[in-house]
Amino acid sequence: MTGTGALASSPAANSRLAPAAPTAVNDDTGPQFYSGLTVDVPDDVFGDVYVSGQTITISGNVTGDVIAAGQTINITGDVDGNVRLAGQDVTISGDVARSATIFAGTLDIAGTGALGTDLVGAAGEIDIAGTVGRDVQVGVGDLSINGVVGGNLTYTSDDEAEIAQGAVSGTVERVAPPAPEEPSAGEQFAAWLLGLLYALVALSLITVFAAWLLPRLLHRVTDQLVPRPWKALLVGFVASIAVPLVLLLLLVTFIGAPLALSGLLVWITMTLATFVFGAYYIGRLVFRGNQHPIIKSLVGGVILIVALHIPWLNVAVWLAMVFFGLGAQLLAMYDKRPWHRSVPAPPVAAPGNTGNVSPGREL
């Protein structure tokens, strides 16, 4: 690399903390290399310019090409060669003698800006208020031309461009993006079947491991659904509305934010666990005997997975699974609340025995 403006020539230019506006003073000849958070090239350069940074401004005149990549790029000086730019917001208000290849979020060729030959590239929004000497070929979301295009305009977009009368000297052609190919009925069924098979294998393994490791927990939680399922449904429905609101209120407070994040993690875990409890409960409904918990979980899980893959029905099944599962878990926690302890009944004396009974001795 040549010149004192080169990145390697100055250790201070490598510091991410030091401002880089202007980056350095070049020696006017040869290719120049710049890098930094904010880069300004105010001097004339007799050669090419290579720049990377967050905010880039080329305010000096360049006899060669400009190759730049950054978030915001502004070219206010004159460039005798080509420009090759990639950025989020690109603005050209100087005179570029040759062509421009630009990829950006928004591209603005100001009224004072000019391109000597062609413009090629892509952007979400392009506004041409200046002059393009020859052809424009771009892929764009919204295109507006109030300046001058000396050749043909070819653009790929879903929307029609806004072009002032007489702004384009040549032909105007809009190419509609190709529509995505709709999968055939056979392909859709194959994708659905593969998804079902994957879910059967993956989720069945989860239910089997849960029944193997936590059979008593599955039985205790689903016990809340056997005598009073509608109570669990009501509790789960109300909790699904109230708990996220409470967590949101805690999250906006400085003191309650850690508690809200912890509560959110617990709530997500409980919501995901509703599938396991739902599968085991369905298995209990199918098998009324003393079958092994793994058998109940496996069969119930298969039934639940298939139901969750049936269009339209899957929405109702998913809501029921979540509401019943959350309600059952909350009721089980309430039964095991630490402040509630059952008091054992006092010993009862045998008939005809009026003597003292030793404490703790059963009669």
N, C-alpha and C positions, 0 to 999 in steps of 0.2 A: 504494500500500500504506500502511496506517495502523498506527501503534504503533511503539514502539522495538524490538519483537521482530521487525519485518520484516527480511528478509534484506538488503534494500538499505539499511536505515537504519544498519547497523553494519558498517564495513569489516572489523572483526575477525571477524565471523560468517562472512565469506567464506573465511577461511583454512582450508585443509584440514588444517593441522597443529595448529591450536588446538582443544582439546576444546570440545564444545558441550553441556555438561550442567551446569546448565541453559543453554539457548541465550541467552536474554535475559529481561528482565522486561518484560511487556507492560503496556499502559496500560488493560487490562481491557475495552476496548470496540472494536467493529469487527472485521473479519477479521484474523487473525494468520497470518504466514507464517514458517516455520522451515525451516532446512536445515543439515545437518552430518553428521558421521560418527555421533555419539551425540547424540540430541536428547531432552531432558526438558522437558515443559511442566507445571511444578508449580503454577502459579497458576490461579485461576479466570479464564475468558475469557467475556466477554459478546459472543459473535459466533462466526463460523466459524473453524476451525483448518485450515490447509493445511501439511502436513509432508512432507519427503522426507529420507531418511537411511538409515544402515545399521541402527542400533538406535534405535527410537522408543518413548518412554514418555509416555503422556498420563495424568498422575497428578492433574491439577487437574480441576475441574468446568467443562464447556463448555455454554453455553446454545444454541449453534448446532450446525452439522454438523462432523464430522471427516473430512477427506479426506487420506489418508496412503498413501505408498508407501515401502517399505523392506524390509530383510531380516528383521528381527525387530520386531514391533509388539506393544506391550502397552498395553491401555487399562484402567487401574485406577480412573479417576475416573468421574463420572457425566456423561452426554451427553444433553442435552435434545432434540437433533435426530437426524439420521441419521448412520451411519458408512459411508464408502466406502473400503475398504482393499484394498491389493494388496501381498503380501509372501510370504516363505518360511514363517515361523512367526508366526502371529497368535494372540494370547490376549486374551480379553475377560473381565475379572473385575469390571468396574463395571456400572453400570445405564445402558443405552441406551434412551431413551424411545421412539424410533421404530424404523425398519427398518435392516437391515444388508445391504450388498452387498459380498461379500468373495471375493477370488480369492487362494488361498494354497496352499502345499505342505501345511501342517498347520494346522488351525483348532481351537482349544480354547475352548469357552465354559465357563468354570469354574463351580463350584457357586454362587459369589457373583455370577456374571454373569447379566445378563438383557437380553433384547431385547423392546421393547414391542410390536412388530408382526411383520414378516416377516423371514426370512433367505433371501437369494438369492445364489447364487454357485457356486463350484467349488473343490475341493481334493482332494489325494491322500488325506488322512485328516481326518475331522471327528469331534470328540468333544463332545457336548452334555451337560454335567452340570448346567447352569443352566436358565434358563427362556426360552422363545421364546413370545411372546404369541399369535401367529397361525400362519401357514403357514410351512413350510420347503420350498424348492424348490432342489435342489442337484444338481450332477454330482459324483460322489465315487468314490474307490476303496474305502476302508473307512469305514463309518459306524457310530458307536456313540452311543446315546441312553440316558442314565440319568437325565436331568432331566425337564423338562416341555415338551411342544409343545402349545400351546393350540388349534391348528387342524389342517390336513391336512399330511401329509408326502408329498412326491413327490421321488424321487431316481432318478438315472440311474447305474447301476453294474452291473458284472459279478457282484458278490457280494451276498448277502443282508445287510441291516443287522442289527446287534445292538441290539435295542430292548427295554428293560425293560417288564415288564407294566404296562399302563396309562399309559405315558409319553406316548403320542400320543392326544390327545382325539378327533381326527377320523379320516379315512381314511388308510391307508398304501398307497402305490402305488410299485412299483419298475418302472422302465422300462429294459429291457435295451438296451445300445448296439447300433445296427444292425451286423450282421455285414458285413464287407467282401465285396464282390461278387467271386466267383471268375470270372476271365476264361474265356471259352469256348475250346474247342479251336482254333477258327480264330484267335482273338485270340492265344493262346499261340504258335501256329505263326507268325503274322505277326511277333510280337515276336522270336521266335527267328531268323527269316529276316532281319529288319532288323539284329539284332545280328551275325549272320554277315556280312552285306554290309558293315557298318561295319568289322568286324574285318578283312575281306579287303582293303578299301581302305587303312585306316590302317596295318596291320601289313605289308602288301605294300610300301608306300612305305618303311617302315623297312628291310626286308630289301634292297630295291633300292639305297637310299642306302648301306647298309653294304657291299654287294658292289661298289658303284662306288668308294667311298672306301677300303675296307680289304680288297681281295681277297686279298692275301698273308697277312694275319692270319687270315682265315676259313679259308684253305687250310692254314696251319700248325697251327691249333688242331684242325681236323677230321682232320688226319693222325694224331692220337692215337687216333681212333676206327676208322680203317681196318684196321690190323693187329691191335689188341687192344681191342675195345670193352668187354669185360667188365672189364678192368683199370680203364678210365675209370669204369665204372659203380660198381665197388667204392670207388674213391677218392672219387667224388662223394658216395656214400652216407655214408661215414665222415666226410667233411668237413662234410656237412650237419648232422651231430650234434655233432661236436667243435668246430667253429669258433664257433657261437653260444654254447656253454658257456664257451669261453675268453674270448670277448668279454664275457659276463656277469660272469665273475670279475674281469676287468680293470675293468669299469665300477664295481664296488663299491669299488675302491681309489682313493685320492686321486690317486696318481701315474699309474696306468694308465687313468684315465677318458678323457683326451684321445686316447690311443692306441686305446681301445675305440671311441670315436665315429668316428675315422678309419677303423678297420677295419670298422666296421658299414657305413659309406658305400661302401667298396670291395666288401664282400660283397653288398650290395644291388645294386650295379651289375653284378657278375658274375652274380648270379642272373637279373637282367633280360636280360642278354646271352645267356643260354642259348637263348632263342627264336631269335635270329639264327644262332647256330652250329648249332642243331638244324635249322633250315630249310635251311641250306647243305649240311649233311651228307645230308639226305634228297635234295636235288638232286643231289649226287654219286652217290648210290646209283641214282637214276633215269637220269641221263646219265653213261655211262661214258666218253664221249669228251671232246674239248677244247672243249666249249661254253663260252660266256662266263659268268663268275661271276654276272652279273646274271640270266641265264636260269636257272641252277641255284638261286639264292636265291629267285627269284620262284616257280618251280614248287614247290620244297620248302616255301616258306612257305605257299602255298595248301593243300597237302596237310596241313601241320601245323595250320593254322587250322581247317580242316574237322574234323579229328580232335579238336581241343580243344572243339568245339561239339557233339559227339555225347555224349548222357548216358551215364553210367557209364564209357564208354571214355575220356572226357576226363580222369578222375582218373589212370588208369594212364599215359596219354600225357603228362600234365603232370609226373608224378613221373619218368618216364623222361627227359623233356626236361631237367629240372633236374639229375638225377643224372649223366646222360651229359655235359651241357654243363659243369657244374662240374668234373667229373673231367677232361675234356679240357683245360679252361683251366689247371687246376693242373698237369697233366702237361706242358703246353707251357711253363709258367713254369719248371718244374723242369729241362727240357731247356735253357733259356736262363739258368740260374742263373749269376751273375757269377763265382763261384769255380771254375766248371768251364770249363777251356779245353783244347781238343784240342791235343796236342803234335805238330807235324809230324814225319814220319818222317825220319831222317837220310839224307843222300844216299848212294847206293850206287855204288861204283866199278864201271866197266865191266870185263868179264872180261879178264884179262891186263894190266890197268893197275894197277900198284902204286904209282903216284905219288900225290902229295898232290892232294886235290880242294879247290878253292876253296870256302870256306863260302858257302852260299846258292845255288850254281850247280847247275842241274839237269843230269843226265847222261842 
